[in-house]
């Protein structure tokens, strides 16, 4: 298995410490945009519920 060099370790640590911020939607950074998109998808799922719940609710 290939070990990470110091630059790669810093990059991984930098990404792993990020948390969602509303400003990420307008960011030029791809990882921040991805974090914002993922946050939106998770939020939508929690709001709408799962497909199984929707089927159960509509019976």
Buried (B, 14 or more C-beta within 10 A) or exposed (E): EEEEEEEEEEEEEEEEEEEBEEEBBEBEEEEBBBBBEEBEEEEEEEEEEEEEEEEEEEE
